[in-house]
């Protein structure tokens, strides 16, 4: 417990440090000295324009540590804040921070409406043909070609069109008549003949193989066709070095591009396989063979 003397010294010190509204001395009893309390609240703007604290010393008669309305206030003082000083100068800018991660791309917007089609451009060049029946530069006639930019787009060479160039294409002059030719006797057609060698290198009960060698005599000729007839019920089932028009009966065999050229004395060959009835031994031996319509002699 504080002594009356020490409490009195504390009160004197407190009263001396604070600006008091009541400078008169206050005489307290021993009990009142022991019941002294301090209450602090925010100061009003009238008390402290820039803010501060109001300090009140009081006697807490009921010792509830609260300042009640009927309790004696010994002294009221205010501790006020001073006015704000002038702002200091701005500091230097700090270093830039690290760039953040790029955000996700937004959704594409809706396509805009198509614009109106523009006007058609000029035709690059118009070409006008004029027939020349006779001119100093073209005695035998010809044509004049005029190239122009069709400004009004009417496909006609008008006065307002921009002509770029013009050229003449002349007909050639008639040549002189040639001399009359001499009468010649007609040349008789060259004689054509052929020989044929027909062989059966393989024969069996219901078929046989035929090799045909043709020897041509006559003028040079491109393309050949051999013709012949097979016995009844004989059928060609395979062939080589010639194009067959049929497989039985009357047959024509034509040349291919690689064996079509005929010169005097040349030998050309082709062949085929025949199927026949099994109860006959008849086979074709070259009878009635023709080359380009000429009957060939058998070798």
Secondary structure as GFF3:
##gff-version 3
##sequence-region A 1 299
A	DSSP	alpha_helix	4	17	.	.	.	ID=ss1
A	DSSP	alpha_helix	30	34	.	.	.	ID=ss2
A	DSSP	beta_strand	36	42	.	.	.	ID=ss3
A	DSSP	beta_strand	52	59	.	.	.	ID=ss4
A	DSSP	beta_strand	73	80	.	.	.	ID=ss5
A	DSSP	beta_strand	123	132	.	.	.	ID=ss6
A	DSSP	beta_strand	142	150	.	.	.	ID=ss7
A	DSSP	beta_strand	162	170	.	.	.	ID=ss8
A	DSSP	beta_strand	193	204	.	.	.	ID=ss9
A	DSSP	beta_strand	207	217	.	.	.	ID=ss10
A	DSSP	beta_strand	221	222	.	.	.	ID=ss11
A	DSSP	beta_strand	225	229	.	.	.	ID=ss12
A	DSSP	beta_strand	235	240	.	.	.	ID=ss13
A	DSSP	beta_strand	243	244	.	.	.	ID=ss14
A	DSSP	beta_strand	250	254	.	.	.	ID=ss15
A	DSSP	three_ten_helix	257	259	.	.	.	ID=ss16
A	DSSP	beta_strand	261	262	.	.	.	ID=ss17
A	DSSP	beta_strand	267	275	.	.	.	ID=ss18
A	DSSP	beta_strand	290	291	.	.	.	ID=ss19
A	DSSP	beta_strand	294	295	.	.	.	ID=ss20
A	DSSP	beta_strand	297	298	.	.	.	ID=ss21
###
